[in-house]
Structure formats: C-alpha cells, structure tokens
Amino acid sequence: MTPFVSGTDRELAEAVRGFARGILGRIPAAEESGEFPRDLIGELASLGVLGLTVPEADGGVGASAVAFALVLEELAAVWPSLAVGVAVNSGIVAGTVARLGTPGQRARLLPQLMDGRGLAGFCLTEPSSGSDAASLRSTARRDGEGWVIDGQKLFVTNARYAPFLIVLARVGAADLQRPHAGITAFAVPTDVAGVTIGPPEKKSGLLASETSTVTFESAHVGVESVIGEIGRAFGQVALAGLDAGRIGIAAQSVGIARGALDRARAYAQERRQFGQAIASFQAVRLSLAEARTHLEAARMLMLRAAWRKDAGLPYTREAAQAKLYASEMANRVTYAAVQTFGGYGYMREYGVERYARDARATSIYEGTSEVQRLVIARALLSEAA
Amino acid sequence: MKLLVCVKQVPDSTVRVKVAGDQKAIVPEGVTWAISPYDEYAIELALEHKDANPGTTVGVITVGPPRARDALRQALAMGCDDATLVTGADVETLGGLATARALAKVVDEVTPDLVLCGKQASDDDQGFVGQALAETLGWPHVAIVTKFVASDGGTEIWKEVEGGHEVWKASGPAVLTVQKSQKDPRYPSLPGIMKAKKKEIPEKDLASLGADLGGPSVEIRAMEPPPARKAGRVMKDGDPKALAAELAKLLRDEARVL
C-alpha cells in the first residue's frame, strides 16, 4: 500500500507499464532520427492514455491526478520523450479546456486531443519572455467577428503534430504597472492561415520529442477560440496550468530516475571487476542506496501534490516543491547511473546516458528550479507566524 | 452470439512458488495472482469475435475463492460484458470434475452458444475441466482451437494439428478449449479498467448450485519442488584439441546426449 494511491490508480498505472514495456524496441530509431513516432499517438489513444484526465462526461477516462502522475512516471521510466508529449497534451492543454471551456469548446476540442490524430501544444514562452512570463509580447486584437493574433512562441512541444495550440496573447496595450493585464488564452487550430510551425529544434535531450518555434502573422480565429475570460488568462490559464504541469514534470523526473536506476542496478549486479560483481563494492552500493531513497522521497512529494489537487485543496507550493526536488533528484540519480556504467554508460548503445540528457530539461521547463524556489518562498513567507 | 469464457486464477508466471510445510499445496503468501495464460487467449478469441460481430456478448466465469474476483475484474477491463464468481467453502480443493459440474449448472442457466476455456491451466496443467464440462453438458468439444467463425447454422472451428490445422464445424452449442495463438491477449484499456470498477460481479454459492460435487476425484499426495540443478562444469585450461576430445567423451558417456 502507498499513501495517496487508490487501487484504481495503481491498476491504471500497471496497465500503462505493460504497454510501455512493449514499445522499448522502437526507442533507438526514433531517438536517432529525432522524429516522434506518429503511429504511437494512435496506440496511446486506443489505450486511453490521452483522455486520462478528461472527465467521463466529456468522453475521457476521468482518472485522478494521482493516476495521471503515476502513468507519466511509467511512460518516462521507459521513454521520457514520449512522456513529455503526453504530459503537455493530456495535462496542461486537456486540463485547461476541461476546466475553463464552455460545453461547446469542450465538445469541439477535447475529442481532438483524445482520438489519436495528434498531440496538442501550449504556447507561453517567447524570445524575450521566459521566467518573466507576464512580459509576453504576442498580441490579439478584435477584427470583425473574430480575433487576429500576432507574435512568436518558442520551445513549443508537440507543435508539429498538434491539431490545435493554446496560445497566450495580450489584448490591449501592455501596462507596466499591471503586467498580467490583458493576457488572454486562445485555442488556435494549426491549419489556420498565418500560423507557421518552425523546424524541430536541435536539443540536448528528449530527442524524439519535436520542439518548435511557432509564428503567428495576422492569424485569424473566431470568437469561440477564447478559453476562459478575456484578460484573465495569466492567472486562470498560465499559473493554474503550470501548477498542474509541475506535478507532471515531477512525475517525469521520478520516471526518468527510476528507468536509469533500474538499468544501473542490473548492470552493477552483472558487471564484474576485480573478480566480483561491482554491486558488491561499497562505492556502488552507497550510490544506489542514495538514489533509491531520494527517488522515493520525490515520489511522495509528487503524490502528495497530486492528491491535494484531487481533494480540491491548494497545491501551488506542494507542486513547486515536488517539481524542484524531483527534477534535481533526477539529475543526480541519472548522473550516478551513468557513473555506475563507467565508460559503457557514456556510449549511447547502453541507453543510460539518454536518461541523463533527458533529465536535464526537467529542472528547466515549466519553471526553472530557481523559479520553483521563488514560488515556495512566497508561500512560506506569506504564512501567518 | 453469446459466448461464455471459463477462467482460472493462478499464480502469475513470474512468481517463484514455494511448497507449503504439509507438501499438499503452495504457500499463498506473497503470490501475485493472474488469469491463466491459455484462458487469456480464450478471452482474446472471444473479444476478437465481438469486435468483428458487434451483437456478440462475452461473459466470463470462474469457480474459485473470493480473490478470484480480481481475475474477473481484469477480464471485464479487457472488454468482457459480464462476470460471475462461483465460490464457497472448500472451493480451493475442489477437483476438476466437480468444477466442471458446477460450471455446467451455470451454463444451463446462461445458455451460451459457445463455451471457451483455455486448453489447460498453468498451475496444475491438467487440461481436464473443459473436456469434463463438455461431457457433463453432453455438448461436442473441440480441443487446441486457434480460431472460430460463425457460419451458416453453426460455427467453423480451427483446430491446430501437427504442421497445419483442421476445420471442424459445430451445428449447435459446443465447448472449445483454446490454444495459444499468434495474437497476444490485449491489455486492459484505461477506460475499460474504470468501467470494470463500476460493474457488479454477482456471486453464486457453490453448494446451492445443485451440482454433484462428490464423485471420483484425485487427491494430491505430495508436492515437491524440482531438484536443484547441479553446478555446470567449465573446461577451459589445456590444448583445444584435447579439450574437444574430452568434451565429446563426457557428452557421450556422462551426459549421454551423443
């Protein structure tokens, strides 16, 4: 028994674990070519992973945030590039539409991110707007019956195979006194004229997950594309979405660390030096023990944040703590795992250095570790003495 | 078409079973339980028929202890429509014939067009219940089945034979015992798991079925683990030619494989 996890949550995660084992053979080629295997999106749809967090009334599985975190852990333990695509589609995008969408928007948009035609994307970051997300410069202005969007968005996961993107743009002039003012969310189909998806970025890790720049040049969308309230999206969409998204990054981090540690453990028991398995040397034993302990601590933080979300309790600080601790842990554990393999660990063929490269992103995206500390400090210092 | 699949919950194939102190059973603690693999193939065969013929219903039944409910739950998650648990005192030591007679009572009630069983359970490997069920019902039985299709007024059934298959035809209800086929049993889908949670699994009391649970039976006298393997011999020092000659001699005289 694990605290925070129901029997259903565990069964859902186990079903995904079985599926994930079956895709191992497809990883090396996709990581090498840097192309996301499109057929896998359909398989994820059939299994029900894509609609995991979508309410049953909207045609989804209606699973808990705990189940979603455990499922992302399972996917990331095998293939982090896959987990990140699912996290964006079924986490921040599905969550935003399910939470703020009108019945019409839910009926139109949610099937598109569950039926396997693609994975939806989320556009917040811009060339000059990263940690200071409210300083974004993309604009939206009224034009007749609809809106016209202009701007450039960076590092958009899934953009090349997204049926639609959630785009944050400012309505009205920027106000230095009220930097969040005017920020509005739009669901923009990727086939609209004026939307250009750039080539995949050449990244350090997560090689099979395609990440692109998206440019909006007088992209026209209808009034029905506004998600939530006009001018209120910074709090309603960006901050709320990132809170949930951070649980997802914590889950990916736990999965990445678990995948790397599983390999390191197996290798340590099999590799012999000085006449014995290297797992018998204290230097290796201590490293593995340390890794396992921090991994499980991270998982507990992740589960607590997810459980609070399911319970309807505030979880901003808990999600930031889980994301901070788990992503830093994943970097340390994957370092130790490569170290256990020695020279072989540095070779791609052994499949362990991939986890170390993939872990690096977890302490950067959805808010860097430094930003998480700001969030945690803000909560700490605002508490009554 | 109405299909009924009989399943048995057995220790998962990855479990290392231990023999209990009385040498009559395995130690149940720490065992992960699963649907017997051939029964999973039977479920898959039934569900494939349902996929191709939407009017089909697939029921699943087990005679077993209350924990066997998990096996039924998994079958529902894979896509079966309904499940029945037959349970009662002494159900764990029930013999194959009594199990078949209990199943027959439920089959009489449910009146399926076909009953599918795995060809044998992976725990005791007896391969008995399916045949005994056919006999009790007075229904025809086809063994080692890999495929079936509804055809004019009956069912065509593919039975695996050495180097190929035979096609049999059943004109009415029949019992099929199912072989491993090329298509692996499906994973339970995530919506399937959620739906299975909400389904009632009715329970029938073994003693109240009116089945004859006496009659001839077999009794386990003793169970023992296979003997531990002796350590292998490594021959590495010496002239390769002499080593090869020595190896050939050992394979002939000691191992007797040449």
Interface residues (C-beta under 8 A of the other chain):
Chain A: T8 E11 L12 A15 V16 G18 F19 S46 L47 G48 V49 G51 L52 E56 V61 G62 A63
Chain B: A77 Y187 P188 S189 L190 P191 G192 I193 M194 K197
